[in-house]
Amino acid sequence: MQDTLFTDVPPAMPILAGEDLRSYINVPLITQDELIGVLNLGKDNPGFFRQQQIDVAREVANQLAIGISLERELSERQQAEAEVRQLNATLEQRVQERKSAIRNCKSRT
C-alpha cells in the first residue's frame, strides 16, 4: 500500500501519475508457479486499501489466474486438434492419390 503523492511512481506504471491515484495495489496473477499477469487497482483516496480489500483482491486475482490458465489450455488444445484434423486431411488426400495411382497402373497392364 502506498500513497503515490508522497512516493515515486514505479517506472512500469506511469499511468498512475496522470490519473491522480493516491492508493494502489498490484496483485500478481500466478498459476502453476508462473506469473501470467498483474491485477492493478487504484483509488484517489490515500490509504484506501485495507487488509479486507487486499484479501478480496488476492482472491479475485487467484480466480482470474485460474480462468486465464484454463482459457490458454483450451486454446492450445483447440489449436492442436485443428492441426491434427489438417494432418488427417492431408494424409487422407495422399492415400486417395496413391490409390488412384495404383488403379491407373493396374488399368494400363
C-alpha positions in Angstrom: 0.0 0.0 0.0 1.3 3.4 -1.0 0.3 7.0 -1.3 1.6 7.9 -4.7 1.6 11.6 -3.8 4.5 11.0 -1.4 6.4 8.4 -3.1 8.0 7.9 -6.6 5.7 6.2 -9.1 7.3 2.9 -10.3 8.6 3.2 -13.8 6.3 0.4 -15.0 3.2 2.3 -14.0 3.4 5.9 -15.4 -0.4 6.0 -15.9 -0.8 6.4 -12.1 0.6 9.9 -12.1 -1.8 11.0 -14.7 -4.9 9.5 -13.0 -4.5 11.2 -9.7 -4.4 7.9 -7.9 -3.3 8.1 -4.3 -3.6 4.5 -3.4 -2.9 1.4 -5.5 -2.2 -2.2 -5.2 -0.7 -4.6 -7.6 -1.7 -8.3 -7.2 0.2 -10.9 -9.2 -1.7 -13.4 -11.2 0.1 -16.6 -10.7 -0.7 -20.1 -11.9 1.5 -23.2 -11.7 4.3 -21.0 -10.3 4.2 -18.8 -13.3 3.5 -15.1 -13.3 0.9 -14.6 -16.1 -0.2 -11.0 -15.3 -1.0 -8.4 -12.7 -4.2 -7.1 -11.3 -3.7 -3.3 -10.7 -6.2 -1.5 -8.6 -6.1 2.2 -7.7 -8.1 4.8 -5.8 -7.9 8.5 -5.4 -8.0 8.3 -1.6 -4.8 7.8 0.3 -4.7 4.6 2.4 -7.9 3.3 0.8 -6.8 -0.3 0.6 -7.2 -2.0 3.9 -6.5 -5.7 4.6 -10.0 -6.7 3.7 -9.8 -5.1 0.3 -6.4 -6.6 -0.2 -7.7 -10.1 0.7 -10.6 -9.7 -1.7 -8.2 -8.5 -4.5 -6.0 -11.6 -3.9 -9.0 -13.9 -4.2 -10.1 -12.2 -7.4 -6.5 -12.4 -8.7 -6.4 -16.1 -7.9 -9.7 -16.7 -9.8 -8.5 -14.6 -12.7 -5.3 -16.6 -12.9 -7.2 -19.8 -12.9 -9.6 -18.6 -15.6 -6.8 -17.3 -17.8 -4.8 -20.5 -17.4 -7.9 -22.6 -18.3 -8.6 -20.4 -21.3 -5.0 -20.8 -22.5 -5.1 -24.5 -22.1 -8.4 -24.7 -24.0 -7.0 -22.5 -26.8 -3.9 -24.7 -27.0 -6.0 -27.8 -27.1 -8.2 -26.4 -29.9 -5.2 -25.4 -31.9 -3.7 -28.9 -31.5 -7.0 -30.5 -32.5 -7.1 -28.3 -35.6 -3.6 -29.3 -36.6 -4.4 -33.0 -36.2 -7.5 -32.5 -38.4 -5.4 -30.8 -41.0 -2.8 -33.6 -40.9 -5.5 -36.2 -41.1 -7.0 -34.5 -44.2 -3.6 -34.3 -45.8 -2.9 -38.0 -45.1 -6.3 -39.0 -46.4 -5.7 -37.0 -49.6 -2.3 -38.7 -50.1 -3.9 -42.1 -49.5 -6.5 -41.3 -52.2 -3.8 -40.1 -54.6 -1.8 -43.4 -54.0 -4.9 -45.5 -54.6 -5.6 -43.6 -57.8 -2.1 -44.1 -58.9 -2.2 -47.8 -58.2 -5.6 -48.1 -60.1 -4.0 -46.3 -63.1 -1.0 -48.6 -63.1 -3.3 -51.7 -62.9 -5.6 -50.4 -65.7 -2.5 -50.0 -68.0 -1.4 -53.6 -67.5 
